[in-house]
Amino acid sequence: MKVQKFGGTSVGSPQRIRDVASLISSFEGRNFIVLSAMSGTTNSLLEISAALKAGDSEKAASLIDCLEKKYEKVVSELYSTEKARTESSRILSAIFRKIRMVAKQPYSIRTEKEIVAQGEIMSTNLMHQFLLEEGKKVALLSAFEFMKIDENGEPDFKSIRESLNRLMPGLNGYDTIITQGFICLNRNGEIDNLLRGGSDYTASIIGAAVKADEVDIWTDIDGMHNNDPRFVEDTLPVHNLHFEEAAELAYFGAKILHPTCILPAKLNNIPVRLLNTMEPEAEGTLINNDLERGSIKAVAAKDNITAIKIKSSRMLLAYGFLKNVFEVFEKYKTPIDMIATSEVGVSLTIDDDSHLTEILDELEKLGTVTLDRNMVIICVVGDLEWQNKGFEARALDALRNIPVRMISYGGSNYNISFLIDKSNKTKALRLLSYHLF
């Protein structure tokens, strides 16, 4: 069995739905299909929720009407038979009745999550009805039947595995099973979502639970590229990545994946393949536990970085100084990306500045604090174990004319990171491509 995930742009229009349906019909063996909401739908549902939060029920009602008209148009264009149009219209009408019913309740995070969840429910029903119209034997399985999160908002893997083991025998007659990505139930049985990684996370979790042969993630680009194609010309897809390399690239800016979403697949040694719905014949990128020794794979950039330097003579030979610094960031639940130390100072970076004022107030009690904003982390990823001679020198040589604020090397065998000013980002990415690839 394979798990096949399609994102919002892949099902973003009637024609895209037809194209994905054609792909699904061409798959061999048994396939678990995970769908996101149609592109733009989640934003529309969030806009409705924002209007309700602001107490503007009239605006919310108008936005709901507008979204329903959009879906009526999709139905009229998607199906070729009156039977399919009638059935899809009936299903969508029921979904929009539910949205309006929830919208009448006092606003809460719970009602917002319930509204937002309807996007995936709509896309899966549209695809299910289209495949039925095409004469395919296909099952629609609600994610609420098996996808659960615990009190910490993390997937309840034991419950998910047990639920799928219970449900799958009843679906033995179906080679194609469709379900929703992103959405789930929490420990109280309320509608919730997976947050990090969304539908990709759903696909990885399902793959681990059913012991799939492979998890395929279909997007609108042919795999993970060796640099950012928005800033660098002639980038190429990377054919193979180790899970750790893929996670580093995802964390440091490669938006095609969320850094944590493939963890269940990694832990269960299930390969993940990134493919392009627009070019399904393209090889894409295979992510697994195989490491290609002695190679540099790709470059990525992470924006909106703030660098903080704390300098204090009290740090000299003081074993508790770093502990005190880290406790400040722990207190405000702010992760640290890079860190560098000297005898009397420590520099570090964060990408979440929502508690920056409070953090700076507390750090100033420990020493002199300086701040650099609008920074970028450039990350070079590959097999960069320290015994591989010269890789760090090649990266540094490429950036010899770029001012570098910090360097992080040795914390991982898979990356070397450089902190630079935002104004030098494009130049740095292009220089690294030229020198490394």
C-alpha positions in Angstrom: 0.0 0.0 0.0 1.0 3.6 -0.7 -0.2 6.8 0.9 -0.6 9.6 -1.7 -1.1 13.2 -0.5 -2.3 16.0 -2.7 -2.0 19.7 -1.6 -4.5 22.5 -2.1 -3.0 23.7 -5.4 -3.2 20.2 -6.8 -7.0 20.2 -6.2 -7.4 24.0 -6.7 -9.8 24.0 -9.6 -12.2 21.7 -11.5 -9.5 20.9 -14.0 -6.9 20.2 -11.3 -9.4 17.9 -9.6 -9.8 16.0 -13.0 -6.0 15.8 -13.4 -5.5 14.4 -9.9 -8.4 12.0 -10.4 -6.7 10.7 -13.5 -3.5 10.2 -11.6 -5.3 8.4 -8.8 -6.9 6.1 -11.4 -3.5 5.3 -12.8 -2.0 4.2 -9.5 -1.3 0.5 -9.1 -2.1 -1.5 -6.1 -3.9 -0.1 -3.0 -3.7 3.6 -2.3 -4.7 5.8 0.7 -5.4 9.3 -0.8 -5.0 12.3 1.6 -6.4 15.6 0.3 -6.0 19.2 1.5 -8.7 21.8 1.1 -8.9 23.5 -2.3 -6.4 26.4 -2.5 -7.9 29.6 -1.1 -10.6 27.8 0.9 -8.9 27.7 4.2 -8.1 31.4 3.9 -11.7 32.1 3.2 -12.9 30.1 6.2 -10.3 31.9 8.4 -11.6 35.2 7.1 -15.2 34.1 8.1 -13.9 33.2 11.6 -12.1 36.5 11.9 -15.3 38.3 11.1 -17.2 36.3 13.7 -14.4 37.0 16.3 -14.8 40.7 15.6 -18.6 40.4 16.1 -19.4 41.2 12.5 -22.0 38.6 11.8 -23.2 40.4 8.7 -19.7 40.3 7.1 -19.4 36.6 8.0 -22.7 35.8 6.4 -21.7 37.6 3.2 -18.4 35.7 3.1 -20.2 32.4 3.6 -22.5 33.2 0.7 -19.6 34.1 -1.5 -17.7 30.9 -0.7 -20.8 28.8 -1.4 -21.3 30.4 -4.8 -17.7 29.6 -5.6 -18.4 25.9 -4.8 -21.6 25.9 -6.8 -19.6 27.0 -9.8 -17.0 24.3 -9.2 -19.8 21.7 -9.1 -21.4 23.0 -12.3 -18.0 22.8 -14.1 -16.6 19.6 -12.6 -19.3 17.0 -13.3 -20.7 15.7 -16.5 -23.8 14.0 -15.2 -26.8 15.5 -13.5 -26.8 12.7 -10.9 -23.2 13.7 -9.8 -24.0 17.4 -9.7 -27.2 16.8 -7.7 -25.4 14.6 -5.1 -22.4 16.9 -4.7 -24.8 19.9 -4.4 -26.7 18.1 -1.7 -23.5 17.3 0.2 -22.1 20.9 -0.1 -25.4 22.4 1.0 -25.3 20.3 4.1 -21.7 21.5 4.8 -22.6 25.1 4.4 -25.7 24.7 6.6 -23.3 23.4 9.3 -21.0 26.4 8.8 -23.9 28.8 9.2 -25.1 26.9 12.3 -21.6 27.1 13.9 -21.4 30.7 12.9 -24.5 31.5 15.1 -22.7 30.2 18.2 -20.5 32.5 20.3 -17.1 32.7 18.8 -14.3 30.5 20.3 -11.2 28.7 19.1 -13.3 25.5 19.0 -15.9 27.1 16.7 -13.1 28.4 14.5 -11.5 25.0 14.1 -14.9 23.5 13.3 -15.4 26.0 10.5 -11.9 25.7 9.1 -12.2 21.9 9.0 -15.0 22.1 6.5 -12.5 22.9 3.7 -11.0 19.4 3.7 -14.4 17.8 4.0 -15.5 19.7 0.9 -12.5 18.8 -1.2 -12.7 15.0 -0.3 -16.4 14.9 -1.1 -15.9 16.6 -4.5 -13.1 14.1 -5.4 -15.1 11.1 -4.1 -18.1 12.0 -6.2 -16.0 12.7 -9.3 -14.3 9.2 -9.0 -17.7 7.6 -8.5 -19.0 9.4 -11.6 -15.9 8.0 -13.5 -17.0 4.5 -12.4 -14.2 3.9 -9.9 -14.7 1.8 -6.8 -13.6 4.3 -4.1 -14.2 4.7 -0.4 -14.4 7.9 1.6 -13.1 7.5 5.2 -13.6 10.5 7.5 -10.4 11.5 9.3 -12.5 11.9 12.4 -12.9 8.1 12.5 -9.2 7.6 13.3 -7.1 10.7 13.5 -6.8 11.7 17.2 -4.5 14.0 19.2 -3.6 13.8 22.9 -3.8 16.4 25.6 -0.5 18.0 24.3 -1.9 18.4 20.8 0.4 15.6 19.5 -0.9 12.6 17.4 -2.1 9.8 19.6 -0.2 7.1 17.6 -1.5 4.2 19.6 -5.2 5.3 19.1 -4.6 6.0 15.4 -3.0 2.7 14.7 -5.7 0.8 16.6 -8.5 2.7 14.9 -7.1 2.1 11.4 -6.5 -1.6 12.2 -10.1 -1.8 13.1 -11.4 0.1 10.1 -9.2 -1.3 7.3 -10.8 -4.8 7.1 -14.1 -3.2 6.3 -12.5 -1.5 3.3 -10.9 -4.6 1.8 -13.0 -4.3 -1.3 -11.6 -0.9 -2.2 -8.2 -0.2 -3.8 -8.7 3.6 -3.3 -9.5 5.1 0.1 -9.8 8.9 0.4 -9.5 10.9 3.6 -8.9 14.4 4.8 -5.5 15.8 5.7 -4.9 18.3 8.6 -8.1 17.7 10.6 -8.6 15.4 13.6 -10.4 15.1 16.9 -8.8 16.1 20.2 -9.0 14.1 23.4 -12.4 15.6 24.2 -13.8 14.5 20.9 -13.9 18.0 19.5 -12.8 19.0 16.0 -9.2 20.1 16.0 -6.2 20.0 13.6 -2.6 18.8 13.5 -1.1 22.3 13.0 2.5 21.5 12.0 2.8 20.0 8.6 -0.9 19.7 8.1 -1.8 17.2 5.4 1.8 16.1 4.9 1.8 15.1 8.6 -1.5 13.2 8.1 0.0 11.3 5.2 3.2 10.4 7.2 1.1 9.3 10.3 -1.1 7.1 8.2 1.9 5.6 6.4 3.4 4.7 9.7 0.1 3.3 11.1 -0.6 1.0 8.1 3.1 0.2 7.4 2.9 1.6 3.9 5.5 0.8 1.3 5.9 4.5 0.5 4.4 8.0 1.2 4.1 10.2 -1.9 3.6 13.9 -1.4 2.3 15.6 -4.6 2.8 19.4 -4.9 3.3 21.9 -7.8 7.1 21.5 -7.9 9.2 18.5 -9.0 10.8 17.7 -5.7 13.1 19.6 -3.4 15.5 21.7 -5.3 19.2 22.3 -4.6 18.5 26.0 -4.1 15.5 28.4 -4.0 14.2 28.8 -7.6 12.6 32.1 -6.7 16.0 33.7 -6.3 18.4 31.4 -8.2 18.1 30.3 -11.9 18.7 26.8 -13.2 18.1 25.0 -9.9 17.7 21.3 -10.0 15.7 18.8 -8.0 17.7 16.7 -5.6 17.1 13.0 -6.5 17.7 11.6 -3.0 17.9 13.0 0.5 18.4 11.4 3.9 15.6 12.1 6.3 17.9 14.3 8.4 19.0 16.3 5.3 15.3 16.8 4.3 14.5 18.0 7.8 17.3 20.5 7.9 16.3 21.9 4.5 12.6 22.1 5.6 13.5 23.8 8.9 15.8 26.3 7.2 13.5 27.5 4.5 12.5 24.8 1.9 8.8 25.4 2.1 7.9 22.2 0.2 7.9 20.3 3.6 7.4 21.1 7.2 10.4 19.9 9.2 8.5 17.6 11.6 5.9 16.2 9.2 8.0 13.2 7.9 9.1 12.1 11.4 6.6 9.2 11.7 7.8 7.9 8.3 11.4 8.3 9.3 11.0 6.4 12.6 9.2 3.5 10.7 11.7 3.5 7.8 9.1 4.4 5.2 10.4 6.2 2.1 8.8 9.6 1.3 8.8 10.8 -2.3 8.1 14.4 -3.4 6.3 14.6 -6.8 4.8 17.1 -9.1 1.2 16.9 -10.1 1.9 19.1 -13.1 4.7 16.8 -14.3 3.8 13.4 -12.9 6.5 11.7 -15.0 9.3 13.7 -13.2 11.4 11.6 -10.9 11.0 14.0 -7.9 12.9 13.6 -4.6 13.1 10.4 -2.7 13.7 10.8 1.1 14.8 7.8 3.1 17.4 6.6 5.6 20.1 6.1 3.0 22.9 8.7 3.2 25.1 9.5 0.2 28.5 10.0 1.7 30.6 13.0 1.0 28.1 15.1 -0.9 26.6 18.6 -0.6 22.9 18.4 -1.6 21.2 21.8 -1.3 21.1 25.3 0.0 18.1 27.0 1.8 17.4 30.3 3.5 15.4 31.2 6.5 14.1 34.8 6.7 13.0 37.1 9.5 15.8 36.2 11.9 16.7 38.2 14.9 20.3 38.0 16.4 20.9 38.7 20.1 24.3 39.1 21.6 24.8 39.0 25.4 28.2 40.1 26.7 29.3 39.9 30.3 32.5 39.5 32.2 30.6 37.3 34.6 30.5 34.7 31.9 34.2 34.1 32.2 34.7 30.7 33.9 31.1 30.9 35.1 29.4 27.5 34.6 25.9 28.8 35.2 25.8 31.7 32.7 24.5 29.8 29.7 21.9 28.1 31.9 20.5 31.5 32.9 20.4 32.6 29.3 18.6 29.6 28.1 16.1 29.7 30.9 14.9 33.1 29.7 14.0 31.7 26.2 12.4 28.6 27.9 10.3 30.9 30.0 8.9 32.6 26.9 8.7 29.4 24.8 11.0 30.9 22.2 13.2 28.4 20.3 16.8 29.2 19.4 18.1 28.5 15.9 21.9 29.2 16.0 24.3 29.8 18.9 27.9 30.8 19.2 29.9 31.4 22.3 33.2 33.1 23.4 34.9 33.6 26.7 32.7 36.6 27.7 29.7 36.4 25.4 27.1 34.4 23.6 25.3 35.2 20.3 22.1 33.4 19.3 19.2 33.7 16.8 15.5 33.4 17.0 12.7 33.5 14.4 9.9 34.3 16.8 10.1 37.8 18.2 6.6 37.9 19.8 8.2 38.1 23.3 11.3 39.9 22.3 10.7 42.9 24.6 10.3 40.7 27.7 13.3 38.5 26.7 15.5 41.6 26.2 14.5 43.0 29.6 15.5 39.8 31.4 18.7 39.3 29.4 19.9 42.8 30.3 20.1 41.7 33.9 22.8 39.2 32.7 25.0 41.5 30.6 25.1 44.0 27.8 22.7 43.1 25.0 22.9 44.1 21.3 20.4 43.3 18.7 20.5 42.7 14.9 17.2 42.4 13.0 16.2 41.6 9.5 18.8 38.8 9.3 18.8 35.6 7.2 20.1 32.1 8.0 21.7 30.5 4.9 22.0 26.8 5.4 24.2 24.4 3.3 23.0 20.8 3.7 24.6 17.4 2.9 26.9 14.9 4.4 29.0 17.5 6.3 30.6 15.3 8.9 33.8 17.0 10.1 36.0 14.2 8.7 34.9 15.2 5.2 37.7 17.6 4.3 37.0 20.9 2.7 33.2 21.3 2.6 33.2 24.1 5.1 36.0 25.8 3.3 34.2 25.7 -0.1 31.1 27.3 1.5 33.1 30.0 3.2 35.0 30.7 0.0 31.8 31.2 -1.8 30.8 33.8 0.7 34.2 35.6 1.0 32.7 38.9 -0.2 29.6 38.6 2.0 29.7 39.9 5.6 28.9 37.0 7.9 27.5 37.7 11.4 27.6 34.1 12.7 28.6 30.6 11.6 27.2 27.4 13.1 29.1 24.1 12.2 29.4 20.9 14.1 26.1 20.8 15.9 24.8 18.6 13.1 26.5 16.3 10.6 24.2 17.6 8.0 24.5 21.4 7.8 26.6 24.4 8.1 24.7 27.7 8.7 25.7 31.3 8.1 23.9 34.4 9.5 23.9 37.3 7.1 22.0 40.6 6.5 18.8 40.3 4.5 20.1 42.6 1.9 22.8 40.0 0.9 20.4 37.0 0.7 20.0 36.7 -3.0 23.7 37.3 -3.7 24.7 34.7 -1.2 22.3 32.0 -2.6 23.6 32.6 -6.1 27.2 32.5 -5.1 26.7 29.3 -3.2 25.0 27.7 -6.2 27.8 28.8 -8.5 30.6 27.5 -6.2 29.0 24.3 -4.8 27.0 23.0 -7.8 
